Amino acid sequence: FPVTISEGKYLSNPLPVTDAVLQMGKMQFESKCSPCHGYYGEGDSRLNGKFLAPPTLHSKKVLEWQDGNIYHVISRGQNIMPAYAKQLNRDERWAVVHYIRALQRSLKPKDTDLQ
């Protein structure tokens, strides 16, 4: 049975945050996600208005989502965003989640990030 986005909150990222995982996430994000979400996840589509611009990944809504919610959207799609479960394997999708979190923290770092 399909998992709903609200059920995604019960999923946790099984991958550790390592340089290799972040590099995999960056590579997949830049090839699969950035055409619509932009290189920094700000919703500034590189498709020059050919599709509706997606929301920023830095919105309060997405910032408050659990990692499992983001993984669910990548896997199943949402609104006009297609599912990427066939294009990205499980680890690649989780790596993208880590990379999205890194992008979010790059714009809104915590004090501990700056030490």
C-alpha positions as CSV (number, residue, x, y, z in Angstrom):
1,F,0.0,0.0,0.0
2,P,1.3,3.5,-0.7
3,V,2.8,5.5,2.1
4,T,1.3,9.0,2.5
5,I,3.4,12.0,3.0
6,S,2.4,12.2,6.7
7,E,3.5,8.6,7.2
8,G,6.9,9.6,5.8
9,K,7.6,11.3,9.1
10,Y,8.2,7.8,10.6
11,L,11.0,7.0,8.2
12,S,14.6,7.9,9.3
13,N,17.6,8.3,7.2
14,P,19.8,5.2,7.5
15,L,22.8,6.7,5.8
16,P,25.6,8.4,7.8
17,V,26.5,12.0,6.9
18,T,29.9,11.5,5.2
19,D,31.7,13.3,2.4
20,A,30.9,10.3,0.1
21,V,27.2,10.4,0.9
22,L,27.0,14.2,0.5
23,Q,28.9,14.0,-2.8
24,M,26.4,11.3,-4.1
25,G,23.5,13.5,-2.9
26,K,25.0,16.5,-4.6
27,M,25.5,14.7,-7.9
28,Q,22.0,13.3,-7.9
29,F,20.4,16.6,-6.8
30,E,22.3,18.6,-9.5
31,S,21.3,16.2,-12.2
32,K,17.7,15.3,-11.2
33,C,16.5,18.1,-8.9
34,S,18.2,21.3,-9.8
35,P,16.6,21.8,-13.2
36,C,13.4,22.7,-11.3
37,H,14.6,23.5,-7.8
38,G,17.8,25.3,-8.8
39,Y,21.3,24.5,-7.7
40,Y,20.7,25.8,-4.2
41,G,17.1,24.6,-3.7
42,E,15.6,28.0,-3.9
43,G,12.9,27.1,-6.5
44,D,14.7,29.2,-9.2
45,S,14.1,26.8,-12.0
46,R,16.7,26.5,-14.7
47,L,14.0,25.5,-17.2
48,N,13.1,29.2,-17.8
49,G,9.4,29.1,-17.2
50,K,8.7,25.9,-19.2
51,F,7.0,24.5,-16.0
52,L,5.6,26.0,-12.9
53,A,8.4,27.0,-10.5
54,P,8.5,24.6,-7.5
55,P,8.5,26.0,-4.0
56,T,11.8,26.7,-2.3
57,L,13.3,23.9,-0.3
58,H,14.1,26.5,2.3
59,S,10.4,27.2,3.2
60,K,9.3,26.9,6.8
61,K,7.2,23.9,5.7
62,V,10.1,21.9,4.3
63,L,12.5,23.0,7.0
64,E,10.0,21.5,9.6
65,W,9.5,18.2,7.7
66,Q,11.2,15.1,8.9
67,D,13.8,13.5,6.6
68,G,11.2,10.8,5.8
69,N,8.8,13.4,4.5
70,I,11.4,14.6,2.0
71,Y,12.3,11.0,1.1
72,H,8.7,10.3,0.5
73,V,8.2,13.2,-1.9
74,I,11.4,12.2,-3.8
75,S,10.1,8.6,-4.0
76,R,6.4,9.2,-4.8
77,G,6.4,12.7,-6.3
78,Q,4.0,15.5,-5.3
79,N,1.8,17.8,-7.4
80,I,3.6,18.2,-10.8
81,M,6.8,16.7,-9.5
82,P,7.2,13.1,-10.7
83,A,8.3,10.2,-8.6
84,Y,12.0,9.4,-8.7
85,A,11.9,5.9,-7.2
86,K,12.9,4.4,-10.5
87,Q,15.6,7.0,-11.4
88,L,17.2,7.0,-7.9
89,N,17.9,3.9,-5.8
90,R,17.1,4.0,-2.1
91,D,20.6,5.2,-1.0
92,E,20.7,7.9,-3.7
93,R,17.3,9.2,-2.5
94,W,18.5,9.3,1.2
95,A,21.8,10.9,0.0
96,V,19.7,13.7,-1.7
97,V,17.9,14.2,1.6
98,H,21.2,14.8,3.4
99,Y,22.3,17.1,0.6
100,I,19.0,19.1,0.9
101,R,19.6,19.5,4.6
102,A,23.2,20.7,3.9
103,L,21.8,23.3,1.5
104,Q,19.2,24.4,4.1
105,R,21.9,24.8,6.7
106,S,24.1,26.7,4.3
107,L,21.5,29.5,4.2
108,K,20.5,29.3,7.9
109,P,23.4,27.9,9.8
110,K,23.1,27.2,13.5
111,D,25.7,28.6,15.9
112,T,27.3,25.2,16.2
113,D,27.8,25.1,12.4
114,L,30.0,28.2,12.7
115,Q,32.4,26.8,15.3
